[in-house]
Amino acid sequence: MKENLLNTSIDYLKGVGPNRAEILKKEFQIFTYIDLLNFFPFRYIDRTKFYNIDEIQKSIADVQIIGKFTDLYYFKNIKSNRLIGTFKNGNDTIEIVWFKGTKWIEKSIKLNIDYVLYGKPNWYLNNFSIAHPELDLISEFTKKQIKGLLPIYSSNERVLSRGITNKFFREVIFNILKQSSDCLKENLSKEINEKHSLISKQQAYKNIHFPTNHMLLSKAEFRLKYEEFFYLQLEFLMSNIFKKSKFKGFNFSKVGKSFNKFYNQHLSFSLTNAQKKVVKEIRKDFSSNAQMNRLLQGDVGSGKTIVALLSSLIAIDNDFQVCFLAPTEILAQQHYNSLNDSLKKININVNILTGSSSKRDRIKLFSDLNNGEINILVGTHAVLEDNVKFKNLGFVIIDEQHKFGVAQRSKLWKKNINPPHVLVMTATPIPRTLAMTVYGDLDISIIDELPPGRKPVKTVHRSDRNRLEIFKFLKDEIRKGRQVYIVYPLIEESKKMDYKDLMDGYESITREFPNNEYQLSILHGRMKSEDKAFEMKRFKDGKTNIMVSTTVIEVGVNIPNASVMVIESSEKFGLSQLHQLRGRVGRGSENSYCILMTSNKLSSDARKRIKTMTSTNDGFKVAEVDMEIRGPGNLLGTQQSGLLNLKIANIITDKEILESARHDAEKIISNDQKLIKIENKLIKEGYNKKTKNTLLWKYIS
């Protein structure tokens, strides 16, 4: 009976009732006793301090006073009907005011009895007053143990309108703790508790809600944050082990003629040490008899695509097909062109499928794919359709995978008897702590060096008053034979105002760069696919000097001769977008520049973004700042935010705790993969409780 107490519905908790239960469930997803215990305070007020009335000053936000009510009376006028109490402390008095619930308050207050009053002092007409304070008889105040740090809980108008106040939360949580102390079973091993000097789980919950001092609060926070991170990392590690044991992978046992011929005869540059390391990691996965699920991180221009190409050749040498999935047609076309150019000399058949592929092209492609004539299929979401059937799909590369939902990616699993090996690539560097939290069940590879000869892009901040100077600089670069991007912030391509901004910009640029001297291209999301491809080809072939574009060129476009990126209204872009756009230049051996144009009025966040961009080219540093500004949930888009539903821990401010928890979880799993050792008994019980409702989706990369 006691064991199940924490899973009891809050409907049965004294002081809640069906109406309050309904609002708690809807607003805060609080359904059970344990949900209430995990509804942690977001700040605390020191209740060890008591004021005398004559000590109150305007600068003090909250006061706590011991005193007595000597009088209660109503003040009525046309505007209001309020209850006023005279509260005495020593020889001084202060006016206490209630505007709502006055009849109940009048009945409940006893005159000339000691109370502890807590509230916010208001200064009006040269006097202090306190409206709707919290009141406790001094005997009750002592009994409830709220004489230390007072917890403050999240709230809103809907919740407050049902009488769900801070006092309500303190009372119901205090009652649950009193009833359920025996239910808060220890779920960490003796070794971990001793290593980190952790207080018990019971003490942690007591002191997170009712801490008597800051030291105990700090210990409670550390214990609960560590536990949350530890079980999250343990679940990721166990998930990875489960996938490798449950989902048998195709064995790519050989490195054959396609790989060797390309590597020895057609690779025109040397791989960096980081690239070589990643290729070795992938080869090891390919021959492990388990399905590979690997995340490949690398900054813009670090050479992820060549790693994907070499890995694809290993799959092809073992008689398997490869699917290369990209989020946009432009990026898919870019990958197709690059792979096709690189591999045509060794007779590897590469094809492309997008939403714009014609019916006639599709019929032939489906036939060639099904009979194995196509070695590599590059495509967008169109590849996921049920009628796209491979003869023997063995390897899937997903570029910018956070733009594909889990259900979409799962369709690739059904394209063969066993699920194919999966390599997830991202050019959006992910802070280590976020990668550990969101992609913790994947093996992670990082390319952390740029190919030799690449020069860092020089990034500067300019405003409208510098425009003529900027135009002169662009003309100088074009005279050197270089090309230029000018990007406008069309955040939603369908909006007329956004489209107008681009067209107005295009017209002003044509006036400064007349077509009898300069050639311009234009690119935006409302264009037909064939028109986009035409404009991109003109720019790639050097037939146009300037590409005026929206963010459709954000990822994947590779024009080594382009040396300048001008980003208009750059304060409207996020850091990740700015860094990705900057990555379109600096891809050749010449000096390259990124010019951030802004208005004169910038928000503090915009200033921080611009300062970050002008101070570093390191994508991982950029990503750290981006996460600080936007938070982890928004960094990867709404599809990933549910994975970051942490109750108390914070991956930005608590990264040392996260890394420590990950290290401990890895150590335990390396020595006891099934958690069967006696010293891990409590951990296994805790793990089983936390994962009993797990869905298969988590095992899909």
PyMOL commands that set and color helices and strands:
alter all, ss='L'
color gray80, all
select helices_A, chain A and resi 5-7+10-12+17-28+33-37+53-55+102-108+138-143+157-160+166-183+190-196+201-209+214-246+257-266+273-286+304-317+329-346+359-370+381-384+401-403+406-415+432-438+464-479+496-512+529-540+551-553+570-572+575-582+604-615+619-630+632-635+638-644+655-671+678-690+696-699
alter helices_A, ss='H'
color red, helices_A
select strands_A, chain A and resi 43-46+63-76+81-89+92-98+114-119+121-124+127-131+134-137+149-152+293-298+321-325+350-353+376-379+393-399+421-426+443-447+458-463+483-487+520-523+546-549+562-567+593-598
alter strands_A, ss='S'
color yellow, strands_A
deselect
rebuild
show_as cartoon
